[in-house]
Amino acid sequence: MVRQADYLLGWLDEIGVAKAILVGHDLGGGVAQIAAVRHPERCAGLMLTNAIGYDSWPIPSVELLQRAGDVVARLPAAALRPVLASLMLRGHDDFAVALESFRMHWRCYARPDGAAALVRQARSLDVQDTLAVRGELARLRVPARVVWGAADQFQKVRYGERFAVDLGTRLVRIEGARHFTPEDPCTSCCPWGFGMGFAMLLVPLLRNIPMLVIGAIAYGVALWVLNIQILGRTVFESFTSPQGPNQLFEGLIHPLIFGLLLVPFFLGRSLQETGRSATRRTDTTADRTPPGSPDPERPTQP
């Protein structure tokens, strides 16, 4: 997993991205944590959803696979079908999505060495990778969000609560959702990820209270467009049906509540960026002052 974090950062180097918001689910959440802790200067924000962490993994079925790997590796690939199907069904709250996910994943193992490949993957998992960074999570000074399917049987919601405490944020619970929150139809992950990106884009522009309020209201309006006008007309038709939520109420509540509640967050980030800019200007002035030159901040003695 440490190597995967290196691959991730190497890929960002390759495409010319110096700093990025890292979003991780399950094993990807572990990779995001390691990358953020080892290179905080590359992390503009961190979002975790039903991610591994601390000692939450491997789950019992994977531990069994690790122990019985010598036997499992010799099985025909078809013997793995019920195992993989069970994981997909237990991890999704939508049967159709679970079936589609199973079909996509099964292609990777429907070959003569599929069982051996699965065993190699299971045995490469090492809980020490996340235990090694657990103490550093609370020291990260980046915007963070934790979104969790509360009915997850694999990564229990108590780990989401622990992440929220360590990262200094609140836990967004998706009641009834299971493990695969990015795949199952829900609206919680998308708006939170959208909100973090919107916030990071606005931070350099927000220098005073009026601009903060305008930026927050703009975020609320953009969130309303995403939730109601886009998702509501394409994925969740109940949002825009006559029996759904009141459209006038939603149009007001998004900018006035969801938007303005972010003003304290925007203010803190804006002041932090302003302080950093002032520090950089001071350092640059000091670097350019020739040795022996009078200090421009100190009056010259007669």
N, C-alpha and C positions, 0 to 999 in steps of 0.2 A: 504494500500500500504506500510506503514511503517512496518507492520508485514511481508509482503512478502519480504521486504529487509532483515529482520531478518532471515526469512527462508532461503534466498539465502546464507547469510553469515554462517548460521548454517550448510547448506549442504556443503559449502566449508570446514568447520571445519571437517565434517564427513569424507570427502574423502582426507583430509590431504593437502589441498591447502591453503597456507598462503597468497598468493597474486595472483590476477588474472586480466586479461583484461576484463572489463565489457562491453558487447555489448547489447544494448537494442533498441527495436522497440515498438512504441505505448505505451501501459501501461507498458511494460517491460522496456522502456526507463525511465519512472518515477521511477521504482524500482531501476534501475542502478544508477540514479542520487542520490537517497536517500542513497543507500549503499555507494557510493563514497564519499559523503559529510560527512556522519556520521562516516565512517571508512576509511579515505584516506590512511591509512597505508596498507589497504588490496587491494587497487586499483592500478594496474600496468599500466592502461590505460583505457580510456573511449571512446566508439564509440556509437553515437546515429544516428538512421535513422528513420525519420518521427515519432519522439517520442513525447509523451505528455510533457508539461512543462509550467511553469509560469501559465497563466490563459487561456491556449489554449483549455481546456477541462472542463467538458464533452461537446461533440458536441451537437447541438440542438436536434437531434433525441433521444439521450440518456437522455437529460434533460426532454423531453416530456415523455419518459418512466418512469422517476423518479416521475414526477407529477401525471401521470395517472396510477401509479402502482397498486393501489387497484382494478382498473377495469381490467387492463391487466392480472393480476395474476389469474383471474377467467376465462380467455379465454381458449379454447382448444388449444393444442400445434400447431395444423395445422394452426391456425390463424397467427402464428409467421413466417411461411415459407416465405411469400412475404417480410416481414420486413427484415429478415436475408439475403434473396437473394438480396434485393436491396442494402444492405450494402456491400456485397461481390462484386456485379457488379460495384458499384460506386468506390470501393477501388482498383480494379484490372484493368490493361490495357490489360490483356489477358483473353478472354472469357472462354477458356478451363480451365485455372488455377482458375478463379473465380468460375466456376462450381464445380471443384474438391474441392476447399476450402469450398464452401457452403455445399457440401455433408459431409465433415469431421466434420464441426462444427454443422451441423444439428443433428447429432447423439446424441449430448449432450442434446438436447432439445426435441427430438421426444419421449416424455414420458408424462404421465398424469400431472406431476408437472413441466413440462418444462417451462411454462410461469411464474410460481411463482419463479423458479430458476433464470430466466433471470432478473426479477424485483429485486430480492435480490442482484444480481451482480451489477445492475445499481445503486441501492441505496447505495451500499457500497463505491462508488466512491466519493472521497472528494478532491476538487481542493486545499484545504489547504495543502495537503501533498506536492505538488510541490511548492506552494507559500512559504512554510516554508524554502525551501532550495535554492530558486532562488538567494538570495544574497551571498550564499556560493560558487556558481559555479565558479565565477571569481577568487576565492582564491585557487581552486584546482591546484596543481602543478604536473599534470600528462600529459603524451602524450594524445592528444584527436583528434578525427576525427568526422565530421558531414557530413552525406550523406543524401540527401533529394530528394524524388520524387517531381519534381517541379509542377506537375499537381494534387497534393494531394488536395482533396476537404475537408478533415477532419482536418488535421494538416497543416495549410498554410505554405508556404515556408518562410514567414517572421519570423516564429518562429525558423526555421533552421538557418536563418541569425543571429538571436539573440543568439542562442546557440554558433554559431561560434565565435561571438565577446566575449562572456563571457568566453569561454574555450580557447581563444587565438589561434584559428586555422582558416582554411578557409573552406567555405562551398562547398562541391562537389554536384552540381546539376545534377540530372538525368532528362534531359528534356523529357517531355512526360510521365514519370512514375507517377503513382498515389500513393496510400497510402501503399499498401502491397509490399514494395520493396524487402523484403527477399524472397517472394514467386514468384513474377513475374520475367520472364527471363530478367536479366540485368547483366552487368559485373562490375558495379561500387562498389557494397557493398563488394563482395568477395575479390577483390584485395586490397581494403583499409584495411579490417580486416586482411588479410594475411600480409600486409605490417607492421601493428602495431606489430603483433606477431613476425615477423622476426626481427624487430628493437629491441624489448625487449630482444630477445635471443642473439643478437650480442653486445648489450651495454657493458656487463662485459668484452668482449674481445677486445674492440676497445680503444687503449690507445695512438695512434699516427696517424698522417695524412696518411701515407701509408696504415696502417691497415683500416682506415676509408674509403679510396678510394676503397680498395679491397672489403671491406664489402658492400659498396654501389653498386659496379658493380655486386657482387654476388646476391644482392637483385634484381637488374634489370634483371639479367638472370633468376632468379627463377620466377619473375613476368611474363617474356616472356613465360616461360614454362607453367605457369598456364593459362595465357590468350590465347595464340595461340595454344600450343601443346595439352593442356588438354581440356579447354573449347571450343577451336576452332574446335576440332575433335569430340566432344561429344554433345555439346549443340548448339554452334553458328557456323554452318558449313560455313557460309559466310566469316568467318575469314580466312579460309584456301582454299577457292575456287579460281579458276583462276581470277574471277572478283573481288575478295576481295583485301585487302591491300597487298602491296608489302612485301614479306616475308623478303627480305634482309633489307629493310628499318625498318621493325618492329624489326628484330633481333638486329639492331644497336641502335634504338631509346630507347628501354627499358633499357639496361644497361647504356648507355651514358647520357640519359636525365632523365628518371624516377629514375634511381639509384643514379647518382651523385647529383641530386637536393636534396637528403636526407642527404648529408654530413653535412650541418649545423645542422640538427636535431641530427644526430648521435654524432657530436662533442659536442654539448651542453649537451646531456645526458651522454656522456662518461666522460666529465669533472666533471659533477655533481656527478656521481658515484665515481669518483676518490677522490673528495673532501670528500664525505661521508666516504669512506674507511679510508682516512687519519685521519679524526676526530675520527672514532671508534678506530683506533690504538692508538691515543693519549690518549683517555679516558681509554683504557685498561691498558696502561703503568701507568697512574696516579693511577688507582685502585690498581695496584700491588705494588706500592711504599710504603714501611712501613712508619708509622708516624715517623717523626724525621730524616728520611734519607735525605742526601743531594740531591738537585735538579740536575739531570744528565745534564740539559741544562745550569747550572750556574757553572762557575769555582769556585773551592774551595779556600776560603780565607786562606792565610798563617797564 
